[in-house]
Amino acid sequence: MPKVKNETHYKILIIGGGSAGITVAARLLRESRSLSGNIAIVEPAAKHYYQPLWTLAGAGEADKTVTQREEASVIPSGAVWVQEAVTEFQPNENAVVTASGKKLHYEYLVVAAGIQIDWHKIKGLKESMGKNGVCSNYSYDYVDSTWETIRNFKGGTSIFTNPNTPVKCGGAPQKIMYLADDYFRKSGVRPHSSVIFASGSPSIFNVKKYEQALNKIIERKEIETWFMHNLIEIDGEKKQATFENLNTQERVNIQYDMIHVVPPMSAPDFIKNSPLAASNGWLNVDKYTLKHPCFDNVFGIGDCTNLPTSKTGAAIRKQAPVLVKNLLDQMGAKPLVHQYDGYTSCPLVTGYGRLILAEFNYDLQPQETFPINQARERYSMYVLKKNFLPVMYWKGMLKGRM
């Protein structure tokens, strides 16, 4: 363990400067200007990304550079940015330790650390990324390889994977597949191609209304589905992917011409190995109040938590006001009456200019915003995702306005 030095104290310490951490900080400062200078955001990254647009970047519909901004530009006025990585939680001491050995003390802690992408858990993946027909939208560095692979595809077997772990934006693994299928048809190679969706999940979607709509699209597009098949290895030189059948534990090898890989994901290691983790490794929080069940001054939000809902920016947008109100009530010794109902949203791009807007809650019941059937493919919803949601993110959500 590194030597502890430079102890610093903050009223509220927020771990993570992504969507969740910045939104919570902005909302707290809007609610209580007395907190100005007393909130610190601990985030090592110098860049901040609007990741939902990477699906469209991977399909040639967006420039990835518009998704990137300097982290310093999104830190709200009144918050202190500690550009460090956390390595250890010490909740009994109300402290965290950073990679450089700094010990930061807090009165209240908000953990908004996001999700860890475990590229290394698929044998051969890291060595094959960006070449040998292997691509992925799940990295700013690799997303260009997806568009290059799709537009240079000359036919054959195309595979789109989905792991058997939670992932950020649970619909994204299939969105790029629908866009690729569209492009293959436009470029004339689809008649000479097969499109396979190989997923570690048991179905295409876990909300019945949207599952039925997506199954019709899969049938229309003649996509082959392999459910309960989890990618475990890629041999780039041989262009061979190995899957594990999760029902039988048998291994299945298949030759591919292109493969879009969604790597497995998990809670960050420093959460898994901490007293704050639930038994499954995710940050343990009450699913309604977002407070830790064992530490009254610790709250959690977003992808790093064990909340039983999809890990999306839309979920964070609904979690943030609940967390902020409950945190302020906790600070004021008031009962926590505000509750998060599990709302999340998956804008499911089903092709160029088409989108199904799935919105639902903990009970997997549709909780739709618009007075229309959102299970239908619509151009208007595609425009919402492509043109309006990014503006809402940068100018609304990150400013604590929505």
C-alpha angles and dihedrals in degrees: 000000000000119000111270114239143152098038112204131183129213133177091226125018118194117197108209133032098213127105095302099043096046093045093051093047092049092049093047092052091048091051096045122018088185086077092065108125091011098083122080126190113206109206128145099196120097093203133060121207137202094214102181089077093060090086090062092041088056089054096048093254099110140030109243092215091073088063094061129080136161111273089226089062094060099044103109120239108264095035124103117225114218104191096208140110119241116232102172141026119212101182094167087061095037089239145115128204122220131212091259092054099258116147113213118195125203142182092209129019129205115190111205099152100144126217132312118233109217102204089159094063092075108069112236096007100112091049092050102043114125095010141061089042093299119133142154139191092208096092133051087222094053104036093090089059089063094059091043091052095046097047093045094047110123098186137282130097119348119186128194116192136204120187127226091246130083111273134192108266100010093208096055097086090064099036094070089048093058091047092048090050089053092050093047088055093049092049092047099241099105095089088060095045144075123213116206128188107202109187135173088214124091095235143014094259135359098225110081098217093055094037090060092050093048093048089058090052091049090051092048092049092044093233118169114227126208107185122189090026115127123194111236105162144020125197102196096186092054093035089230128145123199121208132186116224100225092204097053102017088230120142120237123197122201133177115231138189093200133005128189107204128204104194123218116267137203144166114295111274093242088060095044090054096046138090087247095067126103118226090271092055098253122118108277114235137152105262093226106036098028090224122133111255094225105032115052094198096053125088131174137202142179135002098349094062132089092237107144096234138088116289103241140137088245090060090052090051089059096039096052099068091046092050094046094049092046093046092052090047090050089052089051093047091245126140116267105245102156116098137193112219097201096261114172136159133214114190097205110204106207098180142326106320095003131101141165112210107213115193123171146145140231091290090055089244119143112258100183127187101205129061092241137083100274092191088076120091108252136181090211091061090049090055089048091056098041102040112016108034094060090054091048089051099050099035101030117023098036090047092055092245099118 
